[in-house]
Amino acid sequence: MNTVKVSILVLLLSICIINIPAQEALVSDTERYYDFLALQGLTERPYLNYRTLSDSAWDIATDAAHPWQGQNLGTTRKLFGDVSMRLYGPELFMSGNTAAPYGQNDGALWQGRGFNTSLTGGIRFEGYGVELTFKPQLAFSQNAAFDYITPGGMQKAAYAGKADTFGYFWGTVDAPQRFGDDPFFTYDWGDSEVRYTWKTLTVGFGTQAIWLGPSYLNSMLHSNNAPTYPKFDIGLRKQRIVIPRVNWYWGDVEARIWVGYLSESNYFDNDDSNDHNMIHGFSFAYSPPGVLSGLTLFANRVCVVHWEWENLKFIIPSDTNTIEDQKASFGVSWLFPKAGLEVYGELGVDDFVPGGTDGSIEGYLRYPFHTMMYTVGLKKTLGIAPTRDIYGEIIFEWNSMEMSQDFQFQWPSSPYFHGTIRQGYTNGGQWLGAGSGWGGNSQYLEFKVYYPKGTSSLFFHRNNPDNNFIYSKAVKTSASENPYFKSWKANFIIGVSTNYLLLNQLSIGGGIAYNLIINPYYYFDKAGKPWPFEDDYLHNLSFHMSIKWMIP
């Protein structure tokens, strides 16, 4: 193709740019910017509770005044008829950790010690109700050596000799502390899928990551923290409820059901018969009208069971609680655009409350806190210098996933572990839900500034990654056993990051975080030392950089 033909093609594509909703990747800088605009009422969230790349379809008027007005946030082009096309990226992400693994909500990438990188990009076609998205992820981890807790005793035996060196140090779960002792590449289909939508009724098959609920950092039941998995879903996208003839608007509703195919990592056990599990999911949300506008009520349920076709029956919730691992959450978010404020909360349960019969009302009245988890959070916009298009946002989130104390009379527990589903709530060796609080608690505070050429942020994060391990040591034992009193592991992180829209086609980002790890090995490295133990400290510096090219 000669230069003249190329110039003509570029000109025609430029003329065919159309303004239709743009689908954005989960927790990307662009998606979070659109959400920031939604806090101010400048755009409307295209979802209520369930979102993937295809469901995160944002739309904003071209003449709406906002800090990034006129910037290239992703271009959709009309090809012919009702068919349009959008290119994603390519986007290169690179990170490094000096002492220990650090990072979450990054798909198939495992950010271990050393150098890590991820390359994503793709293309999307949409027309006549059909959506075709191809957006894979290629990841690399240097996977440099670091000190961690070697599994022993029952855990060493549980991994059947295949991962007894790298497996998790207590319980039985497919969550390796290190993925082998060599660098490795990972290919993941990422946010790829084929979908058909008629009005708001939608059905699709693919691997797009799911985010459930309003959480900013730690989604309780499903996030993009782990590699993606093949799934089939059907449901109703955000839909207005209007009574015909009288034209009464009763609010918005959203519902989705899916079935997926989970896989264990290469560092679990030697039993090929249990390499895959089936996951069922259900999501429902309702947003009322009128004086309650901005309020969203939602409910989520997930169920993991062994991969056998007969287990498709568990798509309907079961009260057997024998061979399946069921979890549910209920929550609320309330958006106040005039105040630029959102508050949200979510309660989760991982088991039936013990009662006269499992799940009875009596049990909930007697002790409703069995396996209870919770999240609370808020987002608030600030007008720092509106005349110069400089605005701020405060984000706060508190997560708790600690073992309820009634387990002191039963057995150790953790929300993402399960006796029958030995891989736990994981896929490819990474947590499907909260990336930093699978058995502990997390507090996160971030201050962001948006300006015409990008965004910058300062954040503080404190978490106990797995307090349930310490609690497990007190199950049916004497309180006089106090070596665990100062053995809590904790992370304190302070970091800064920025994303700058350098050119209309190019954005660059970067950041640095200091991660202080207190008692990184709990008490395992204190053998022979006198009580009380002194705290140990590990100092990790984490760096990241990203480069994204956007078609002008």
Secondary structure as UniProt FT lines:
FT   HELIX           3..15
FT   STRAND          22..23
FT   TURN            26..27
FT   HELIX           29..39
FT   TURN            40..41
FT   STRAND          50..51
FT   TURN            53..55
FT   STRAND          57..58
FT   TURN            62..63
FT   TURN            67..70
FT   STRAND          76..80
FT   TURN            81..82
FT   STRAND          83..97
FT   TURN            107..108
FT   STRAND          114..127
FT   TURN            128..129
FT   STRAND          130..135
FT   STRAND          137..141
FT   HELIX           154..158
FT   TURN            159..162
FT   TURN            164..166
FT   STRAND          184..188
FT   STRAND          193..198
FT   TURN            199..200
FT   STRAND          201..206
FT   STRAND          211..212
FT   STRAND          231..243
FT   TURN            244..247
FT   STRAND          248..263
FT   TURN            266..267
FT   HELIX           272..274
FT   STRAND          276..287
FT   HELIX           290..292
FT   TURN            293..294
FT   STRAND          295..306
FT   HELIX           309..315
FT   STRAND          325..336
FT   TURN            337..340
FT   STRAND          341..349
FT   TURN            358..359
FT   HELIX           361..366
FT   TURN            368..371
FT   STRAND          373..385
FT   HELIX           386..388
FT   STRAND          390..400
FT   HELIX           405..409
FT   TURN            415..416
FT   TURN            422..423
FT   STRAND          426..427
FT   TURN            428..429
FT   STRAND          430..431
FT   STRAND          441..451
FT   TURN            452..453
FT   STRAND          454..464
FT   HELIX           467..472
FT   TURN            473..476
FT   TURN            479..480
FT   TURN            483..486
FT   STRAND          490..500
FT   STRAND          506..518
FT   TURN            520..525
FT   TURN            527..528
FT   STRAND          537..549
//
